[in-house]
Amino acid sequence: MMQHQLLLVLLLASALSDCPTRGFPPLLPPKYSDGAPSRTTYHKRLQKYFPHVNPRIPRMGRDVVRVVTHNANYQRDLWKTGDNRKRIKADLEVLQASVVVLREVPKPAEAYLSKTGDVESRNEIVKPTGPLWDVLKALEYGDFHFGSCMKASFGTLIASRIPFKHVDFMKLDAIHGITFVSLLFGRHHVGLFDAKIANDIHDLIVRSYIKEKIKLYKLDYYIVAAEMPGKVRLPIIPFRSAFDALGWPHPAFTSWRDMESDHIFVAKNAEVHLLGAYLYLSFASDHLPVLADFCVPGAEPVTHFHRFPKGTLLLGIFAVLFLTLITGFGMYYWIRSKLDPL
């Protein structure tokens, strides 16, 4: 059983603004560029298991901080065709996250092991999304396990547009001042050990949160905020794997039955405004990403995710060169006409 736990503290602004909860234009999933099967081919089958999956995630707006958890799965995609980093990059570019939590990132910290055995920086998963990260920091946290194939241990990678600040535990710098604290942690688990999972979460919450008398809300794949104050009682959730939903009865080693998605748990006081939680339809990994949008006054919308397509960039360069050439010839003949009156 794999368990990666993350403790993250969001330092948010004090006054709540009227964050929009509807009216966002739809955000369509990306089209992977490496020949992956069409999303629409499997969407109906996925709907059978995941009727709440919304392929149209709201776009990011002003005063919104989005937390996304994604399973890197360290080398395989859902079709077992190889390295899944390109698809994870495509997901992150579309999801426009303020904070990304990547699961199953291999250790050592400097290495990301691909199917071919190549070693690349773990930051390559996030870095190609470009200047979206004002500050990139990483933390490996929680319990690590040894993979049966690569013989490598795995941890959790955190990346954020909001600068990190290390104190007793990881904190995010406040946006326009620090007035209250909201605790958040994510969990990645696999298997039928519902009772064990519930006990582990309960112990973690008791150690970290109950002493501070903060109510806990669980944002699970039902897309509800279920209050869990005091002693935690988790419902027995019928997890289904994405592999099962797509019709493969015997998943490969990169997936396990009876698992569905990462969960985001939020411990918060009454002032925190949750806009919504979503389960994202993605085939980049065998876990489906979970998103949570929070209203944070002063947070700027993420507008620098999407780069110009290469064709558009080349066309722009050609246009600039052409205009420069025309201007140069014009100046040449104008100067020549002034010097030669005949």
Secondary structure, DSSP 8 states (H G I E B T S, - for coil): --EEE--EEEEE-SS------S---EE-----SS----HHHHHHHHHHH-TT--S-EE---TTEEEEEEEE--TT--TTS-S--HHHHHHHHHHHT-SEEEEEEEESSTT-EE-TT--EE-GGGGTGGGGGG-SB------S---B-TTT--BEEEEEEESS-EEESSSEEE--SS---EEEEEEEEEE-SS-HHHHHHHHHHHHHHHTGGGT--EEEE-TT--EEE--SS----------HHHHTT-SS--TT--SS--B-EEEEE--TT-EEEEEEE----SSSSB-EEEEEE-TT-----------HHHHHHHHHHHHHHHHHHHHHHHHHHHHHH---
